[in-house]
Every structure is written in structure tokens, then in C-alpha cells.
């Protein structure tokens, strides 16, 4: 006869998240980290030639890649 086996990982997950935040330290700035990530993403897809740009647009349309950051928007806003 099989018996149900449940494991509650809530306490473990809470401890893990606390350890991650502690490891990041007081100097970690989440806003700066996100801005740096957006800048890196922008640079990655800048300077594409026409064929690369067409491939990029095709991948965005297919949902494989998120659209580039537009003026005042997040990655969801396409820029031209």
C-alpha cells in the first residue's frame, strides 16, 4: 500500500532566500543591477546589420527573445 509523502520546503526556502540576501551584502543595489542588465541587453543587440535585425525581429515575433527597451519602457516596449 502506498502512503502519501509530503515535504514542506517553506522553512528551507525562507532560510535560503535570507542567506542569498545576506551574501549580497549591504552594498548591493537592486535598481543599479537591473539598470546594468538593461544596458548590457541594449548593447548586445545594438549595431545589427539588416540581416541580423530581420532575424532578431523574427525571434521577437516568435516569442523567443523579448523586444528591446523602448523610450521610457521596459523590455516589453519595442524600439525602432
N, C-alpha and C positions, 0 to 999 in steps of 0.2 A: 504494500500500500504506500502510495506517495503522500508526503506531507508538504504543505506549502512552506516555503522558506523565504522569509522577507528580511532584508537588511536595510536599515535606515541609515543613510550616509549623511544626514543633515549635520550632525555634530562634526564629522570629519570634514565636510565641505566648508563649514563655517571656520574651522581651525585653519584649513588650507588657505582660504582667502585672506584671513588675518595674517598668516605668515608671508604671503605674497606682498601684501601692503607693507608689512614691516620690512621686508627685504628691499623694497623700492626706496625706502628711506624718506627723510624729511624733504630732500631736495627734488623729489620727483614732482613734475608739473604736468598733470594730465592734459591741460589745454595746449601747452607747448609741444607735448608729444604728438597730439593729434594734428597740430599745425605742421609739424615737421613731416609727418606721414603724408599729409595732403600735398606738401611741397615736393616730396620725393615722387609721389604719384604723378604730379603735373610734369615734372622733369622727365620722367620715364617715357611719357607719351608726347613730348614736345619734339619738334623738328622732324616729324614723319614725312616721307615723300608721298606722292599721290597714291601709289600702290599700297603702301603701308597704312595710309589714312583710310583707304577703302576697306582694307582688311580689318582695321580697328573698328570702323563703323559697323561692319558686318557682325563682328563679335559682340559689340554692344547691343545691336538689334536682336541677336540670338540670346542675350542674357548671360553670355559667358564672362564679359567684362562690364564693370559699372561705367557709366558715362563720366567724362571728365568734369571737373569742377567748373561751374559757370560763374559769372559775376554774382557775388553775394549769395551763392548757393552751395550746397554740399555736392557730393559726388553724383547725386541723382540728377543734377541740373546739367544738361549738355551745353557745351560751348562751341561756338563756330568762329 
